Amino acid sequence: MNETERATILGLLSASSAALEGAVHDVSAVDAARKPPDGGWSIAEIVEHVAIGEEQMFFALTERFRPIPEAPPDEEKERKLRVATLDRNQNMISPEPTRPSGRFTSLAEALAHFRACRARTIHYVEQGRDNLRNRSVKHPLAGIVTGYEYLLILSNHPARHAAQIRDVRAALGL
């Protein structure tokens, strides 16, 4: 990853973390557990999904990749991935392992887990010297992508769900 790519990813990681934190700001434990009228996930469940997703995507990026010959960046594909990961008009079904299952006792615990996982991701990007363009990773929704493309998806994931949390808050009148 070159310095421009590193700066891009760090900016996305920071912005999406801030979006998630802002979306849950001042949500009480009682309100975090309430489901919206449409029967969707509660705010606590969404944050659980984001936290587990961060953990599992990081593991896939760093442990479950396959080496591939390095190719030049596909800027159009990368742009599309960045847009698609934030597009809430595209309904996506979460992979079973990342669906909420009550792993955390509270919103605060789920947020703490996310923060710890995100700190590890940031450290990896800041310190890591892996060439992410010469590895492929299978994403459950995007298919086979380069490590860098996978990192773009991982980076934007909390921002997508921050928008979902804002929708839930509006539906609940919070």
N, C-alpha and C positions, 0 to 999 in steps of 0.2 A: 504494500500500500504506500503510495507516495504521499508527500506532505499535504498536497491539495485534497486528495481523497480522505486522508486522516482528518483534516479540518472539517470537511463536509460531514463526515460521520459523527465527529464530536459535536458539531452544531446540531445535527438531528437528534442525537442522544440527549443533549441538554434541553432542546426545545420540547421533545416529547415527554421527558420527565417533568418539566415545568407544567406542561398541559395537563398531565395526569394529576399532579399535586394540586393544581388550581381547580380542577374539576371536583375533587373530593374535599376541598377546603370547607371547613365548618359543617361537614355532614356528621350528624350524631350517629352513635352506634345503633340506635333504634331505627333511624331513617336509612342507614346503610343496609339494613336487613330487609327493608320493605321492597316488595316486588312491584313493578309498574302495572297499571291496569291491563296492559296487553299480555301479561304473563311472562314477560322476558326476565332476564337476569336482574337481580338486585345490584346495587352499587358494590356491595361487598363481594358478590359473586364475580362481577366484572373485574375488580381489582385482583381477586384470586386468579382468574384466568390470565390476566396480564403478567402477574408475578410468576406463575408456573410457565407461561409461554416464554418469558425472558430466560428463565433457567433452562428450559428444554432447547430453545433455539441456540443459546450459547453453547450448550453441549454438542449439538449437531454441528455447529460451525467449527468447533475446535477438536472434536473427537470422531465425528461420523462422516467426514468428508472423503472424497476420492481424488487422488491426484489426476490432473488433466494437463495437456499442453497449454501453455499460456497463450491467450489470444488477446488482441487489442480490446479495449473497453467497447462495449456495445452501448453507446450513449443513449440511443433511442430506447432500448430495452430498459436501461436504468431509469430513464425519465418516466417511462410507463409504469414501472414498478413503484416508484416514489408516489406517483399520482394514484395508482390503484390501491395502494395500502391505506390511503386516507379517504378513499371514496366510499362513503357509507351508503350510497345508493346501490352499490354492489353487495348483496347479501352473501356472507360467507359462513359456512358451517365449520365451527371449530373442531379440530381433531379431538377425538375422545380423551386422550391423556391430558388435554389442557382445559377440559370442561370443568366447571366448578363442582366440587364434591364435598365442601365443608372442611378443607384441609387446615383452615385457619379459624381461630376462635373469634376473631374480630377484624374489622376493617384495618385497625392499627397494626395488627400482626401481619396481615396480607401486605400492607404498605411497607412495613419493615423488611419483609422478605423481598419485595420488588426492589427496594433501595439497595439492599445488599447485592442482589444479582446485577443490578444496573451498575453499581460501583465496580464490580468485577469486569463487566463488559467495557466500561470506560477505561479501566486500567489496561485491559487487553489491547484496546485501540491505541492508547497513549504509548504503551511500552512495546507492544508486539511489532515484530518485523516480518510476520508471515506474509507471503505473497498470496493474497486471497484470490487472485485472478488465475492461479494455476491449481485450483481445487474446485470440485463441484460438490454441491450439497443438495439433497432432495428436500424441498419444502412441500408440506402436505397439500398446499393449495396452488402454489406457483410452479410446482414441478422442479426439474433440475435447473439450478442456477449456479453461477459462480459464487465463491465465498464472499466476494465484495457485494454482489447483488443480494445475497442472503443477509448480509449485514445491513443493507439498506432497509430490507423488510423488517428485521429485528428492531432497527432504530425507530421506525415509524409506528410500530405496533401500539405502544401506549397512547400515542396521539389519536389514533383511530378510536380507541376505546374511551379516551377522554371525551370525545364527541358523543359517544354512546351514553356516557355518564351524564353529560349535560342534558341529553334527551330524557333520560330517566328522571333526573331532577325536575325537569319541566313537567313531566307527566305526573309526578308526585306533588307538585306545587312547592318544591323546595327552593 
